[in-house]
Amino acid sequence: MDEKQGSFFKEMLQFAILALVIVFPVRLFIAQPFIVSGASMDPTFNSGQYLIVDELSYRLEEPKRGEVVIFRYPLDPSKFFIKRIIALPGETVTLKGGAVFITLRDGSASFELPEPYVENRGNGTNMTVTLSDSEYFVMGDNRPESSDSRVWGPLPEEDIVGRAFFRLLPLRKAGVFPGTYEK
């Protein structure tokens, strides 16, 4: 009996070590859980929804307009926010009466950003911001409830943790790259 019990504990210890060797690097460098808190991304994401954040992709490619990103809040890096990328590095974004206009980096084109994911445009903030080569302009989908680049300025690239890769909960809304809209 003691030999079986010793064998069991040895196997459990080996399993625990193996799990740590596999799970710890994945959690640290590839993916992490994120729970949505607040109404800034309604109706795309509701408070309490459980997401898996892809931390690897942006080490290999640049974030794209329309992607939903999780990042460290620039004014308090201990907090994490979720928002949508509206404008890319070097572009100029103009907000006028609830509409969003983008001027490309080289100035060759300007267009109104289609935003089918926005149901509540809110107060119609008017502003123009030109981004540096390492900044993004991000906004929540529920504009009146969102503290975003309109309030605290452009998002530095180094604050981006990753993108929303998988919505795990609620199960009826589970899916890969939830909320992504590219233009």
Backbone as JSON, one array per atom type, in Angstrom:
{
  "sequence": "MDEKQGSFFKEMLQFAILALVIVFPVRLFIAQPFIVSGASMDPTFNSGQYLIVDELSYRLEEPKRGEVVIFRYPLDPSKFFIKRIIALPGETVTLKGGAVFITLRDGSASFELPEPYVENRGNGTNMTVTLSDSEYFVMGDNRPESSDSRVWGPLPEEDIVGRAFFRLLPLRKAGVFPGTYEK",
  "N": [[0.82, -1.19, 0.0], [1.92, 1.29, 0.8], [3.85, 1.57, -1.16], [2.29, 1.91, -3.48], [1.0, 4.3, -2.8], [3.18, 6.04, -2.59], [4.03, 5.95, -5.24], [1.83, 7.1, -6.48], [1.93, 9.75, -5.46], [4.38, 10.52, -6.52], [3.83, 10.42, -9.25], [1.85, 12.42, -9.37], [3.35, 14.68, -8.64], [5.16, 14.77, -10.79], [3.32, 15.25, -12.84], [2.35, 17.78, -12.04], [4.68, 19.35, -12.23], [5.21, 19.1, -14.99], [2.87, 20.3, -15.99], [3.22, 22.94, -15.06], [5.54, 23.63, -16.5], [4.53, 23.69, -19.07], [2.12, 25.28, -18.99], [2.82, 27.74, -17.68], [4.73, 29.22, -19.42], [3.0, 29.55, -21.65], [0.91, 31.06, -20.57], [2.36, 33.32, -19.8], [3.61, 34.34, -22.15], [2.04, 33.91, -24.46], [-0.87, 33.73, -24.3], [-3.54, 35.13, -22.33], [-6.07, 35.33, -19.77], [-8.93, 37.54, -19.76], [-11.31, 39.6, -18.29], [-14.1, 41.35, -19.2], [-14.93, 44.56, -18.09], [-17.28, 46.91, -17.32], [-19.15, 49.29, -19.41], [-18.11, 50.28, -21.78], [-17.64, 49.01, -24.23], [-20.06, 48.06, -25.12], [-22.46, 47.32, -27.65], [-20.84, 45.23, -28.35], [-19.1, 43.87, -26.55], [-19.98, 42.79, -23.35], [-20.1, 43.65, -19.89], [-18.46, 41.4, -17.74], [-18.02, 39.37, -19.55], [-15.87, 36.76, -20.64], [-12.69, 36.64, -21.94], [-10.05, 35.38, -24.05], [-6.83, 36.53, -24.47], [-4.75, 37.15, -27.17], [-1.42, 37.27, -27.1], [0.73, 36.96, -28.73], [0.56, 37.48, -31.56], [0.94, 40.25, -32.18], [3.61, 40.53, -31.9], [4.57, 39.59, -34.18], [3.23, 40.82, -36.26], [1.72, 43.98, -37.21], [-0.82, 45.76, -35.36], [-4.17, 46.06, -36.62], [-6.57, 48.3, -38.13], [-9.78, 48.37, -36.69], [-9.5, 46.1, -35.16], [-9.97, 44.62, -31.93], [-8.4, 45.51, -29.04], [-6.49, 44.73, -26.08], [-5.03, 46.54, -23.53], [-2.54, 48.2, -21.51], [-3.61, 50.76, -19.44], [-2.65, 53.96, -20.26], [-2.4, 56.03, -18.32], [-2.36, 54.74, -15.92], [-0.67, 52.08, -15.6], [-1.24, 49.72, -14.19], [-3.79, 49.02, -14.64], [-6.02, 47.46, -16.99], [-7.4, 47.97, -20.2], [-10.0, 47.63, -22.69], [-10.47, 48.25, -26.05], [-11.3, 49.5, -29.38], [-9.28, 49.64, -32.29], [-8.97, 52.56, -34.05], [-7.49, 54.45, -35.56], [-4.31, 54.33, -37.19], [-0.67, 54.27, -36.69], [0.87, 57.37, -37.57], [-1.31, 58.33, -38.99], [-4.02, 60.71, -39.41], [-6.71, 61.49, -37.4], [-10.0, 62.64, -37.45], [-12.65, 63.8, -35.6], [-15.98, 64.53, -35.95], [-19.01, 65.7, -35.15], [-19.89, 63.13, -34.31], [-19.1, 61.47, -36.35], [-16.3, 59.7, -37.79], [-13.31, 60.5, -39.31], [-10.61, 59.54, -41.34], [-7.34, 60.33, -42.28], [-4.93, 59.15, -44.35], [-1.52, 58.17, -43.66], [0.33, 59.16, -45.61], [-1.14, 61.18, -46.64], [-2.53, 60.8, -48.95], [-5.16, 59.95, -49.15], [-8.43, 60.38, -47.77], [-11.06, 59.4, -45.66], [-14.4, 58.58, -44.5], [-14.83, 56.68, -41.67], [-16.45, 53.64, -41.69], [-18.64, 52.46, -39.24], [-20.21, 50.05, -38.21], [-20.5, 48.72, -35.84], [-20.99, 50.54, -33.84], [-23.53, 51.73, -31.85], [-24.32, 53.79, -30.23], [-23.39, 56.91, -30.57], [-23.05, 59.14, -29.03], [-21.92, 62.22, -27.54], [-20.81, 63.63, -29.7], [-18.11, 64.63, -29.92], [-15.74, 66.97, -31.12], [-12.69, 66.94, -32.74], [-9.23, 66.89, -33.81], [-6.53, 64.77, -34.38], [-3.17, 64.01, -34.92], [-1.27, 61.18, -35.3], [1.78, 59.82, -33.92], [4.59, 57.84, -35.1], [4.43, 55.63, -33.48], [1.98, 55.37, -32.26], [-1.5, 54.74, -31.55], [-4.96, 55.34, -32.2], [-7.62, 54.8, -30.19], [-10.95, 53.71, -29.47], [-13.93, 53.18, -27.54], [-16.78, 51.11, -28.29], [-19.2, 51.96, -27.34], [-19.69, 54.97, -27.24], [-20.51, 57.21, -25.44], [-19.98, 56.1, -22.94], [-17.3, 55.58, -22.76], [-13.96, 55.87, -21.78], [-11.36, 56.92, -23.54], [-9.05, 57.36, -26.31], [-9.98, 59.86, -26.98], [-10.18, 61.14, -24.6], [-7.82, 60.7, -22.97], [-5.79, 60.74, -24.82], [-3.57, 59.57, -27.54], [-2.81, 56.04, -27.85], [0.11, 54.58, -26.75], [2.18, 52.37, -28.59], [3.68, 50.47, -27.15], [2.12, 49.9, -24.96], [0.18, 48.14, -25.68], [-1.16, 45.0, -25.07], [-2.3, 42.77, -26.32], [-4.6, 41.18, -28.62], [-8.17, 40.66, -28.68], [-8.77, 37.38, -28.76], [-10.35, 35.08, -28.35], [-13.69, 34.67, -27.4], [-14.84, 33.31, -24.6], [-16.86, 33.09, -22.66], [-20.09, 34.58, -22.5], [-21.24, 31.29, -23.34], [-23.04, 31.17, -25.53], [-22.2, 33.25, -27.1], [-19.66, 32.62, -27.8], [-16.57, 32.61, -29.61], [-14.04, 33.03, -32.2], [-11.72, 35.72, -32.56], [-13.5, 37.84, -31.64], [-15.69, 40.56, -32.32], [-14.1, 41.8, -34.25], [-13.61, 44.06, -36.87], [-12.69, 45.02, -39.95], [-11.33, 47.69, -41.89]],
  "CA": [[0.0, 0.0, 0.0], [2.81, 2.45, 0.85], [4.52, 1.69, -2.47], [1.3, 2.49, -4.39], [0.78, 5.68, -2.39], [4.4, 6.76, -2.99], [4.01, 6.03, -6.7], [0.79, 8.08, -6.81], [2.44, 11.1, -5.18], [5.45, 10.78, -7.47], [3.17, 10.74, -10.53], [1.19, 13.72, -9.22], [4.41, 15.67, -8.65], [5.63, 14.85, -12.18], [2.26, 15.91, -13.6], [2.32, 19.19, -11.65], [5.86, 19.99, -12.82], [4.97, 19.16, -16.43], [1.83, 21.31, -16.22], [3.85, 24.24, -14.87], [6.47, 23.86, -17.6], [3.74, 23.99, -20.27], [1.15, 26.35, -18.76], [3.44, 29.0, -17.3], [5.16, 29.99, -20.59], [1.84, 29.91, -22.48], [0.23, 32.15, -19.87], [3.23, 34.48, -19.73], [4.04, 34.88, -23.44], [1.19, 33.63, -25.62], [-2.28, 34.06, -24.08], [-3.95, 35.34, -20.95], [-7.5, 35.6, -19.64], [-9.34, 38.93, -19.53], [-12.74, 39.72, -18.03], [-14.58, 42.68, -19.56], [-15.53, 45.27, -16.97], [-17.82, 48.2, -17.73], [-20.05, 49.36, -20.57], [-17.49, 51.04, -22.87], [-17.64, 48.27, -25.5], [-21.42, 47.6, -25.46], [-22.99, 45.99, -27.43], [-19.9, 44.21, -28.82], [-18.7, 43.11, -25.36], [-20.7, 43.2, -22.15], [-19.39, 43.45, -18.63], [-18.49, 40.04, -17.24], [-17.64, 38.39, -20.57], [-14.53, 36.19, -20.42], [-11.94, 36.57, -23.19], [-8.65, 34.96, -24.08], [-6.07, 37.56, -25.18], [-3.62, 36.68, -27.97], [-0.28, 38.15, -26.85], [1.81, 36.62, -29.64], [0.4, 37.99, -32.93], [1.5, 41.6, -32.39], [5.07, 40.43, -31.96], [4.86, 39.17, -35.54], [2.56, 41.72, -37.2], [1.2, 45.21, -36.63], [-2.28, 45.8, -35.16], [-4.93, 46.59, -37.76], [-7.78, 49.07, -37.84], [-10.96, 47.54, -36.47], [-9.26, 45.03, -34.19], [-10.21, 44.93, -30.53], [-7.15, 45.26, -28.32], [-6.4, 44.88, -24.64], [-3.8, 47.29, -23.31], [-2.35, 48.84, -20.21], [-4.08, 52.13, -19.45], [-1.45, 54.8, -20.22], [-2.3, 56.86, -17.12], [-2.19, 53.84, -14.77], [-0.35, 50.79, -16.21], [-1.71, 48.56, -13.43], [-5.15, 48.74, -15.13], [-6.12, 47.01, -18.37], [-8.59, 48.44, -20.9], [-10.33, 47.0, -23.97], [-11.02, 49.24, -27.0], [-11.14, 49.19, -30.79], [-8.33, 50.49, -33.0], [-9.65, 53.44, -35.0], [-6.49, 55.02, -36.46], [-3.0, 53.68, -37.13], [0.46, 55.2, -36.57], [1.12, 58.32, -38.64], [-2.55, 58.82, -39.58], [-4.73, 61.8, -38.73], [-8.11, 61.16, -37.16], [-10.83, 63.81, -37.18], [-13.98, 63.48, -35.1], [-16.85, 65.67, -36.23], [-20.44, 65.39, -35.03], [-20.12, 61.7, -34.14], [-18.48, 60.73, -37.45], [-14.85, 59.57, -37.7], [-12.64, 60.62, -40.6], [-9.21, 59.13, -41.29], [-6.45, 60.74, -43.37], [-3.8, 58.21, -44.35], [-0.19, 58.66, -43.29], [0.96, 59.94, -46.68], [-2.06, 62.23, -47.04], [-3.07, 60.49, -50.27], [-6.6, 59.69, -49.12], [-9.17, 60.64, -46.54], [-12.36, 58.72, -45.77], [-15.18, 58.42, -43.27], [-14.72, 55.3, -41.19], [-17.74, 52.99, -41.43], [-18.61, 51.86, -37.9], [-21.48, 49.36, -37.97], [-20.49, 48.21, -34.46], [-21.35, 51.62, -32.91], [-24.96, 52.02, -31.78], [-24.52, 55.04, -29.5], [-22.25, 57.79, -30.86], [-22.86, 60.04, -27.89], [-21.94, 63.68, -27.54], [-20.29, 64.24, -30.92], [-16.85, 65.34, -29.69], [-15.03, 67.42, -32.31], [-11.25, 67.07, -32.52], [-8.33, 66.32, -34.81], [-5.28, 64.3, -33.77], [-2.23, 63.32, -35.81], [-0.54, 60.19, -34.5], [3.2, 59.6, -34.21], [4.87, 56.53, -35.71], [4.27, 54.54, -32.51], [0.74, 55.61, -31.52], [-2.78, 54.31, -32.11], [-6.14, 56.02, -31.66], [-8.58, 53.74, -29.83], [-12.22, 54.18, -28.91], [-14.91, 52.17, -27.19], [-17.92, 51.04, -29.2], [-20.28, 52.69, -26.68], [-18.95, 56.22, -27.12], [-20.75, 58.04, -24.25], [-19.53, 55.41, -21.74], [-15.93, 55.14, -22.96], [-12.77, 56.69, -21.57], [-10.5, 56.4, -24.59], [-8.1, 58.32, -26.86], [-10.59, 61.2, -27.0], [-10.03, 61.71, -23.26], [-6.45, 60.65, -22.47], [-4.82, 60.85, -25.91], [-3.21, 58.37, -28.29], [-2.3, 54.87, -27.14], [1.45, 54.18, -27.17], [2.26, 50.99, -29.06], [4.24, 49.57, -26.13], [1.11, 49.57, -23.94], [-0.73, 47.1, -26.21], [-0.88, 43.65, -24.56], [-2.69, 41.81, -27.34], [-5.94, 41.36, -29.18], [-9.19, 39.71, -28.25], [-8.61, 36.21, -29.61], [-11.46, 34.14, -28.21], [-14.68, 34.94, -26.35], [-15.16, 32.02, -24.0], [-18.15, 33.21, -21.99], [-21.03, 33.48, -22.38], [-21.1, 30.25, -24.37], [-23.85, 31.45, -26.72], [-21.49, 34.24, -27.9], [-18.28, 32.17, -27.94], [-16.08, 32.68, -30.97], [-12.66, 33.47, -32.45], [-11.58, 37.14, -32.93], [-14.8, 38.48, -31.46], [-15.78, 42.0, -32.47], [-13.19, 42.35, -35.26], [-14.17, 44.68, -38.08], [-11.55, 45.66, -40.64], [-11.55, 48.62, -43.01]],
  "C": [[0.87, 1.25, 0.0], [3.51, 2.68, -0.48], [3.58, 2.32, -3.49], [1.07, 3.97, -4.07], [1.97, 6.55, -2.79], [4.45, 6.96, -4.49], [2.98, 7.08, -7.15], [1.3, 9.5, -6.61], [3.56, 11.48, -6.15], [4.86, 11.16, -8.83], [2.48, 12.1, -10.48], [2.22, 14.86, -9.27], [4.95, 15.85, -10.08], [4.6, 15.57, -13.05], [2.24, 17.41, -13.3], [3.5, 19.94, -12.26], [5.68, 20.14, -14.33], [3.93, 20.23, -16.77], [2.41, 22.71, -16.07], [4.78, 24.6, -16.03], [5.71, 24.24, -18.87], [2.86, 25.23, -20.07], [1.81, 27.7, -18.49], [3.94, 29.8, -18.51], [4.0, 30.41, -21.49], [1.15, 31.11, -21.86], [1.06, 33.43, -19.89], [3.48, 35.13, -21.09], [3.04, 34.75, -24.58], [-0.26, 34.07, -25.41], [-2.54, 34.28, -22.6], [-5.45, 35.61, -20.9], [-7.76, 37.08, -19.39], [-10.84, 38.93, -19.33], [-13.14, 41.17, -18.31], [-15.27, 43.3, -18.35], [-16.0, 46.64, -17.45], [-18.59, 48.13, -19.03], [-19.42, 50.02, -21.79], [-17.51, 50.33, -24.22], [-19.0, 47.67, -25.85], [-21.78, 48.07, -26.85], [-22.03, 44.87, -27.84], [-19.46, 43.29, -27.69], [-19.44, 43.68, -24.16], [-19.86, 42.89, -20.92], [-19.56, 42.01, -18.16], [-18.12, 38.99, -18.28], [-16.17, 38.02, -20.4], [-13.85, 36.0, -21.77], [-10.58, 35.94, -22.98], [-7.93, 35.97, -24.98], [-4.87, 36.91, -25.88], [-2.48, 37.68, -27.8], [0.85, 37.95, -27.86], [1.74, 37.33, -30.99], [1.07, 39.34, -33.15], [3.01, 41.64, -32.25], [5.51, 40.1, -33.37], [4.27, 40.09, -36.61], [2.01, 42.93, -36.46], [-0.32, 45.1, -36.4], [-2.95, 46.48, -36.36], [-6.15, 47.37, -37.27], [-8.96, 48.11, -37.68], [-10.76, 46.43, -35.46], [-9.52, 45.53, -32.77], [-8.96, 44.53, -29.75], [-7.32, 45.46, -26.81], [-5.05, 45.54, -24.4], [-3.73, 47.81, -21.88], [-2.77, 50.3, -20.36], [-2.89, 53.07, -19.3], [-1.29, 55.65, -18.96], [-2.15, 56.05, -15.84], [-1.94, 52.43, -15.31], [-0.76, 49.55, -15.41], [-3.12, 48.16, -13.87], [-5.09, 48.34, -16.6], [-7.45, 47.49, -18.95], [-8.78, 47.61, -22.16], [-10.99, 48.06, -24.84], [-10.77, 48.75, -28.42], [-10.14, 50.16, -31.42], [-9.07, 51.24, -34.1], [-8.66, 53.99, -36.03], [-5.12, 54.43, -36.15], [-1.87, 54.71, -37.05], [0.64, 56.07, -37.82], [-0.14, 58.89, -39.29], [-3.09, 60.0, -38.78], [-6.18, 61.39, -38.6], [-8.84, 62.46, -36.8], [-12.21, 63.31, -36.74], [-14.84, 64.72, -35.28], [-18.3, 65.22, -36.16], [-20.75, 63.91, -34.93], [-19.52, 60.84, -35.26], [-16.96, 60.74, -37.26], [-14.28, 59.6, -39.11], [-11.16, 60.31, -40.42], [-8.49, 59.7, -42.51], [-5.23, 59.85, -43.28], [-2.48, 58.92, -44.09], [0.42, 59.56, -44.35], [0.05, 61.06, -47.21], [-2.75, 61.98, -48.37], [-4.58, 60.28, -50.29], [-7.16, 60.01, -47.74], [-10.54, 60.01, -46.71], [-13.07, 58.72, -44.43], [-15.14, 56.95, -42.9], [-16.12, 54.72, -40.98], [-17.65, 52.28, -40.08], [-19.94, 51.18, -37.58], [-21.6, 48.82, -36.54], [-20.89, 49.27, -33.44], [-22.85, 51.87, -32.99], [-25.22, 53.37, -31.13], [-23.29, 55.92, -29.67], [-22.03, 58.84, -29.79], [-22.83, 61.51, -28.24], [-21.34, 64.36, -28.76], [-19.06, 65.11, -30.71], [-16.21, 65.72, -31.01], [-13.56, 67.6, -31.97], [-10.5, 66.49, -33.69], [-7.02, 65.99, -34.13], [-4.44, 63.62, -34.85], [-1.34, 62.45, -34.95], [0.93, 60.13, -34.9], [3.37, 58.21, -34.81], [4.7, 55.36, -34.75], [3.0, 54.72, -31.67], [-0.47, 55.12, -32.31], [-3.88, 55.16, -31.48], [-7.17, 54.94, -31.43], [-9.83, 54.36, -29.23], [-13.09, 52.97, -28.54], [-16.07, 52.2, -28.16], [-19.13, 51.78, -28.64], [-19.71, 54.06, -26.3], [-19.25, 57.05, -25.87], [-20.19, 57.42, -22.95], [-18.05, 55.07, -21.77], [-14.91, 56.23, -22.62], [-11.73, 56.12, -22.53], [-9.58, 57.5, -25.11], [-8.67, 59.73, -26.96], [-10.34, 61.91, -25.68], [-8.56, 61.79, -22.85], [-5.38, 60.6, -23.56], [-4.51, 59.53, -26.59], [-2.64, 57.27, -27.39], [-0.9, 54.54, -27.64], [1.5, 52.69, -27.52], [2.74, 50.03, -27.97], [3.25, 49.2, -25.03], [0.15, 48.47, -24.4], [-0.26, 45.73, -25.73], [-1.18, 42.62, -25.63], [-4.09, 42.1, -27.84], [-6.89, 40.32, -28.63], [-9.17, 38.54, -29.23], [-9.83, 35.3, -29.56], [-12.38, 34.6, -27.1], [-15.15, 33.59, -25.85], [-16.55, 32.02, -23.36], [-18.78, 34.55, -22.32], [-20.92, 32.53, -23.58], [-21.86, 30.56, -25.65], [-23.19, 32.49, -27.62], [-20.02, 33.86, -28.11], [-17.84, 32.27, -29.4], [-14.66, 33.24, -31.05], [-12.68, 34.91, -32.98], [-12.91, 37.87, -32.81], [-14.7, 40.0, -31.65], [-14.89, 42.61, -33.55], [-13.97, 42.86, -36.46], [-13.03, 45.43, -38.76], [-12.03, 46.57, -41.76], [-10.18, 49.07, -43.46]]
}
